[in-house]
């Protein structure tokens, strides 16, 4: 929570729950998203991410609990709240028989009056200005994804909710979307709530995150703090290698696991990775790479340690 | 109002919407041309029976007669064309996935569903008006005007309507047809809010219309007793404007029953959709 505890809470869920027949898809979920956050909402497939997002965007009615956005109850102040929110749920689907321009015009004008130059500006921001008047049925999946982001930007919302925004995109597309998310957060000061099942993706863009599994919150907090707390294994490419191995071997909170192809695999106790990096540098050891081994699977295993289901 | 125009724009941007108009134009004009080419034979058949008792002269096979004839013939086809669009109005958004964009906007589901319903009624009205225009204008151009000989509703016999009275009676008949088709549109619309594909509401609507028509026409006492409770019984009340004298009381009763059906169906759709979880 470091650095964000004083910030305004933009989105808050209180005991949010949703049951389908006898199965709880989301149970007693308490999330807190602060202004300016890029909030990563992580979980494996079927964890309850989309159900939560659908409740936040009023597509599903919660079975229990409540949602507050901008300090207002979503159920009671739906209209005023949603005029400041936008999102994409699952894949972006548009009216295929209409142009990109007309799609944005229709969707945008449901929130407020939209000028032509605002539509073109939104299309320009996602690199689709030249295709503005082409029918969406001619667009690739990546282009539709970008158009989805354009419609989210159009009304200049304060909170954008994105459900798996890079799903189905090629690496270049994923990179573009990630950069766009960063840009929106930094330049436009938008708060972004994005779900993903890819830890690496969240790590690249998010400032805070929450992990959900089987509909229940596992952990929530600053990305760097959480990952630092949980990550123990690093891969280091250093020169001279022998000096690095010796130095690490002398540290009480680090242990060399293996050396392979000029790389050292090191277990580091939580909170010491920066110190290790600094120590290597101050001992005149050149570091070509220093990166953690993090997979969502590992992370889940760690954060759910003690639970038998993972 | 803005939501309504957005719905109208979307509806009339789809080729599916024009199938009904194209079908009507094709079938009506084709019928009129065939009737024109077989005019002698038709008049002979028409007059065989009445000429035994009456001395009939003048333009019998005129544009008004052709219009009444086509309206009688198409009262089963038009519901299908209406269901084609009305049944897709809400479910189409679920099928295409656009419902997820639509319902996360500030306007409430109540307003969105109302705008869609009004757009459905707009299409229904447009289709019936188009039928009227395509029947009457080429009909009068091809066959000219004259008195109308119509079948006496529910009785063996014919009715003669003077030429001067026909335009206003036709206007009322088409307004009544619009009112009847509104009920069909409401059924399709309700089904459209309950499912997430368009085929179900279209087939479902036609199934309801066909089953009710069949039940209402079975010559058994049990089915006859059900007839007053079937909306299809009142659907052809437009024909009563071509009766003599015009049975206003029956017309008002039929219009009220159909209106209550439409309102009830919309009310159910309204309530069901407002509470519906969008999982698609």
Interface residues (C-beta under 8 A of the other chain):
Chain A: X54 X57 X58 X59 X60 X61 X78 X79 X80 X82 X83 X85 X86 X87 X88 X89 X90 X91 X92 X93 X94 X95 X96 X97 X98 X102 X106 X107 X109 X110 X111 X151
Chain B: X2 X3 X6 X9 X10 X13 X14 X15 X96 X97 X98 X100 X101 X102 X103 X104 X105 X106 X107 X108 X275 X277 X278 X279
